[in-house]
Each structure stands twice: as C-alpha cells, then as structure tokens.
C-alpha cells in the first residue's frame, strides 16, 4: 500500500510539513529542574525525527515556574535563558527534515501542591549544591504523605471548583491580575520558542489543564470578563492566541490542542462540563481568532480513559469528534483517534476525518513508525498495545528522578545505546518464546549470534497468550506477533512445539544460553483447601482447560489478573471478587481499575473488600456451623490465621472444618460477615 495521502505534504500556517505524521506531545520525564533539554531527552526526540515523522510536538513545556511546573523533569520556556539551551535541540530535529513545535502548558488545578514554588528553589540549589538532585529524590517520595493530608500549598485555577480527580489538590482562584499575568507569560514563552529556532507552538487547551479549565463551566465560575458566557470563557485562550500573533507575527504558526468533549456523559454524569456541540463551536471561534490548526482531543483527567485509552478501547473510536471539527473549520485538523496502523491512518485521512495523524504512544513504542510505513514494511512496526505503562512508569518514577518506559520498546530513554555486534555467528540458545525470550532472541540475532529458540508449546507468546484471552485484551496478541516476527526477521530460528533438553542444548554448543521460561500461577499453600477439585488458577480459566458455566464463582484477589479473570467468567457465571485489602486492586494503575469496575458491575459481579477471616470471626463461624446440622464441611480460604490456630479451631467444632463444603455432590459456600447474622448463603 502506498499511503499516498499519509506521505503527502501539508502546511500549517506558513510551515510546510513533509508528511501528515505528527509525534504527539507526551511527557516522559527526561528533563531537569531548569527546563534545559538533556542529552537523553534530545536523543529521544531526535530518534523520532530520524524515524520519519513530519512534525514533532514537544511534551508539556511550562510558562511559569512557581505555579506552572508539572514535574521537576520537564522542559521550560519560562525564562530567557531557555532560548539558548533550546537551540541545539531544534537543530537536531531540523537535521532530519522534521519540524518542531513546542507545547505550552500550565496545569492549573491538576497540579500537585508539592510542586508549587519548589521548582525555582530547586533550580537555585541545584546550581550551588553538588548532588542536590540525588538528595531531593530521596526526600520527595515522603512528600506523598504531605499530599495525602493536604499539607502542601494550594494550586491555582480559574475559580473555586471541585478538586481534580487525579491530583486532589486544594484549589485557589486566580485574581483578575493573575489571569492577565499568566496570559502574558504564555505569550512571552511563545516568543522565546520562536527565538530558539522552533517552527511554532501548540497551546494545550485540553485534558483538563488550565486553559481548558477556563473553557469549562465545570471549573470556571468566574463573574468577571473571563467567566460566564462561552465568549468570556474563551477570552483567556483567545487573548493568548492574538497576543502571540501580535508578538511573533502571522508567519509563526499556532496550533490549539482542544478538548471538544469533556466526556462526562461517558462516565454517567451527563450535563456536566461541555459536550461536542460546544467544542465544535469553540473550534470555529478559534479559527476566526487566528489559530492555524486545531489538534482535536477529548476529556480531562477526571475522565482519563477517554483521552488516554486503556487496551479495551477500539481503534478509531473517537474519530467522529475530529470529523465534526473538520466539517466546521477550514484550517488543518490534527487528531490522535487511537490510530495504530498506517492503513487506519491513510483511511482516516482519505475519508476526510482529519488532515494529520497524531501518534503519541505509537512513537514511544516504535520511533521509526513512519519510515517503516513509507518503505512498504508496516509489518515491521512495533505496535503500541495501549497498556499504559508509559504514563504509569513516568508518574511513578517522577518521585525518584526516573523517566517513563515502554513495555514493548526497551530502548526508550536509551536511544544512544548501540548494540555490540560481537556474535560472529556463534550459536546462542533461548529457552522459552514468551516476551522475554523473543526479545532476547531478537537482540542476540541483531548482535550477530545464530539464535535458536526452544518453545514447548505449539505457538509463541507464553503468559501473554493468557493475557490476550481476557475480554478487551486482544491487542496483547499484537505484542506476541510483533515480537515473533522481529526475532525471525533478525535471524532467530523458532523451534515451536519442542521442549529444550540437556541433549538438544548441548548439541548446539551455545556460546550463550538464556532461560526465559516464564512463570506459572501459584496455589498459595498458606490457604488450606487450595488443592480441592473445585479450586482453579487463573491459568486454567483463561486457557480453557477449566470451563465454568452457570456457577457461583468466587475470585480471590482483585489485582489485574483477578479482575480480568472475573470479567472473563461473568459471561456465564455469577461472580464475586473477594479482596482482603480495603480497596479493590490496591497498587494497580487507576486507569485499569476505572476501565474494569464498571464492566464488572454491569455484568452483575460483586466486589467484597476487607474480607479476611480473622480470630474475631471464629465465634460467629462456630455458631453458624452448629446451626447447620446437615453441613458436612467448611472451607476456610484467605485466612489471617496460623495453621496451628486453624487446627485448634477444627478440634473445637469437630470434623465440620475440613476446608471444603460438600453435600449431595454440590459445593456450598458460607459467607461470613462480622456482626451480620444473615451471613450464610448456599
């Protein structure tokens, strides 16, 4: 396929792009306190320019150090000194024929109070104190406790409003003077971008950040000229837009990244914020005010999954939003639209959905996405599987000075790494064709080893095959297919359906031997009864060896494996998820939980938290056993009791505790709830 539209040139204002492929902005945390681009950050972006993208848009770049820093490790255009440090960065992008726009941003109410006022202090101390950064990142994790108790400065917003779901920071409203000061800081930052040699700017009026907070009636309750009517709510953004044109000239293009639907209706809160009809009207007014392009997006952090989608969302699901804007304006329309393949990109361009395709996570997964499509080898692309590890790792590592990663691209943040080509044809053996084994095989083959992979199963993938079996997780199969294809293309030989033995390995006389045999689901021996015939592991459920229909099923544990297994079972069973912690899926990235829980609820599943048998429950359980003379045995699962105490309790109630309930060929369940006499079901 030629992808003729995808690789045709287009203009954004006075700036001509060589193709329609845009690397969308996404913070990965590779910067430093003063906002100077680090070598690591420049390597990361340059690799994407080298890979063929027509336009690179930087991550969020702050315009204000005191209230506008979203991370210690982000870019900045808040000071004149940032001009000089940015010039080498722009030159490296231009060297490959790509254009560079800088996304200007202020987080508003979505900031963390921990960052208010601390960045200027950190810049000063970092310049004067050796190893200041190392010391800071040892202290910052403790700041989470301060955040939880709101013992940090408040964040700014257009007005008093509800706290952001994501940040939960105390909010104070900007004064009229403060609004105008921030407006001027956006304009000054744009002038610095121009002076630094970049090609344009993008104003971040999306995802619930400050500019969008002015646009939304949910967060803007002002009574002055910046609040109330749509005209007033758009005034802050339009004044910035017009101020940039006045300061930088008409030939310096400005893109507005605009949330056109806050998507509150999609989480069951219709009427809150604004919807698509008003978003389209905003786009029309922005065109009239001088915007050179609209980058169509959606939602905010309160509706996180409707702009940064988890794996279950289908590709192109929000293309209708971009099309609505495209039909209303005459300037170019960019949009992400969960595009994952060149075929999808070409189709959405040729059918008039949008003018440019914006690829954020796909460029993290494969910096050479564009080049592989253009050369006629789209099958070589490492596809983003929407696992969200990039943002999860970036957020978590920000507290320790680390950066974001990617589950399918181990070279994110290591773009300067060069593989040693020292294999010299020597044999290497990899045991196991799961993700680890396939990646090892690919890299060894690229280094020049003659690689043989043994896999006892008939197909590659290992544990990923189980993951792909869960509802909405079909993109996991992409990862298996891509890893296997890349290993074979690099020269590795896959011997599927063949278990490795000492003899077969020895026969190859390998210079390197890697065991990547994966893991198996555990049956925790601390829980009596785990070997009973009606107790299954998630593996047995997901691989189909155990098939349950019309049963009442308890899933013990609400991590992602438990929740996905529960969803899988819900199709034909009545499911209860039991979790000993006080919350569902403790420690799980919140977007996954927000995606799965509504589906489980809709399917009729129950989630019981804080359910763990303890010493205090034993009197009620003993009473229950005595009330049911026909009861033969009781299973005690997920117990917070020692084996000695369980044995003692068994003696107290006789033979009725043998860790299973069985009568007339059917298993019964007793649910014990402390303090509730109606606690028995069967």
Secondary structure, DSSP 8 states (H G I E B T S, - for coil): ---TTTTS-EEETTEEESSSEEE---------TT----HHHHHHHHHHHHTT-SEEEEEEEES-SSS----TT-EE-SSTHHHHHHHHHHHHHHTTT-EEEEEEE--GGGS-GGGTTHHHHHHHHHHHSTTHHHHHHHHGGGHHHHHHTT-S--EEESSS----TTT---EEE--HHHHHHHHHHHHHHHHHHHHTT--EEEEEE-BT-HHHHHH-TTT----STTSSSHHHHTHHHHHHHHHHHHHH-TTSEEEEEEES---GGGGT-TTSS--HHHHHHHHHHHHHHT-SEEEEE--BGGGGGGTS--TTS-TTTTHHHHHHHHTT-SSEEEE-TT--SHHHHHHHHHTTS-SEEEESHHHHH-TTHHHHHHTT-GGG--------HHHHHHHHHTTTT-----SS-TTTT-TT-------TT-EEEEE--BHHHHHHHHHHHHTT-EEEEEESSSSSBTHHHHHHHSTT-TTHHHHHHHHHHHHHHHT-EEEET----HHHHHHHT-SEEEE---------TTSTTTTSTT---HHHHHTSSS---S-EEEEE--SHHHHHHHHHHHTTSEEEEEESSSSTTTTS-HHHHHHHHHHHHHTT-EEEES--B-GGGHHHHHHHHHH-TT---B---SB-S-HHHHHHHHHHTGGGBSS--EETTEE------TT-S-----
